[in-house]
Amino acid sequence: MKWLVAGALALGTATAASAAPYTPKGTCGAFPKVDVAVPAGYCMALVADNTRGLRFPRRIVELAPNRFWIIDMGNWEPRQGRLLEMTLNEGAADPAERVRINTLASKLDRPLALVIGPDGKAYIGEAGRIWRTATTGPVVQEVVVDDLPSDGAHPLKEIAFGPNGRLFINVGSASDACRDDGGRQPAPCPEVEGAKPRAAVYEAVLGDGSPALKSLRPYATGLRNSVALAWVGGTLLQGENSIDYPEATQPPEELNVLHDGSRHGWPYCVGDRVPARGYEKANLCRNTEAPLQGWPAHAAPLQLLAVPAGNPSPWAGQVLVAWHGHRPTGQRVMAMKVDAKGMPAGRPVEVVGGWAASTDVRPKGAPTGLTVDRGGRLWIVEDRNKTVMLVQRESKQP
């Protein structure tokens, strides 16, 4: 794809990057069509890739028709992240002019979270802080939560707004399984102890004025890494990225329901309160919460997205899940029906799959971020493949 320079904040030129490893065939609406399994009557389009300057995109939200913000983490090094704006002109005669991507903020520290708050502002979660900005005019970084732990294995911050505007923040564990430098696993694990535990979801109460943060406290603990987090109805759901066993089938990932004071077992337990390796004799699982569902091992849930009930998509009123894992259980997007309270009413069902690598066709899928726009179209960003993808209804041929 030819690169379109978009003003002083344009991301780069086509000569500076090679295209993502998809081989499109035909069209899907205004964009090139790629061969990935989607529901009957739908197609998947490649909207943007690294020729448009994408490096490691991880979240996407729609602000208005044809206007999206994207979090691009850059890589895992500090301060390589950016907040991007993508605008569309799908009717443009020149395909190169159908997508424009500008940089709104740069040098962000391993950003992940990107949500629109109840005040209409965008909230961005960097490794050590949360800030907000209006979505029109210049980006002004108003920090609302600062000095969050940003070291260790799981520094990324996902956020979700709950009742009364309360903000819930992932503070992931610093390690995989609470092993110290000597390989020992202490009991109790110091990461989940004290007034400021890791491996937890925190509740923040925000207000106007400065400082915006009125209170911050642990809400639920024993959660290794809650980068899949969403309030659905009256329920706070969490997709747990479990301890990394070498086996392909163990341990299961989890879907958990969090509530005030709940303890979910990391690092002592995996799955349905099964003692984790290294803690078999510790007897520390009895008073922890069992997961609501077990999901396939290594599926790596990286986002939960509640689709509004009034949306014109087939997933209205459901929860979408990005399974990012590089093993066969990952590389897909799942949908889950929920009841009026936000409790899952069934097992996840595949929406996007068939995303294993195929030479000269497609790379292995790497979905990290999802949104469903006002028209009911499903947008997906992939970090490893540096893409923005679109799942939409196929146009009927005359």
Secondary structure, 3 states (H helix, E strand, C coil): CCCCCCCCCECCCHHHCCCCCCCCCCEECCEEEECCECCCCEEEEEEECHHHCCCCEEEEEEEECCEEEEEECCCCCCCCEEEEEEEECCCCCCHHHCEEEEEEEEEECCCCEEEECCCCCEEEECCCCEEEECCCCCCCCEEEECCCCCCCCCCCCCEEECHHHCEEEEECCCCCCCCCCCCCCCCCCHHHCCCCCCCEEEEEEECCCCCCEEEEEEEEECCCCCCEEEEECCEEEEEECCCCCCCCCCCCEEEEEECCCCECCCCCEECCCEECCCCCCCCCCCCCCCCCEEECCCCCEEEEEECCCCCCCCCCCEEEEEECCCCCCCCEEEEEEECCCCCECCCCEEEEECCCCECCCECCCCEEEEEECCCCCEEEEECCCCEEEEEEECCCCC
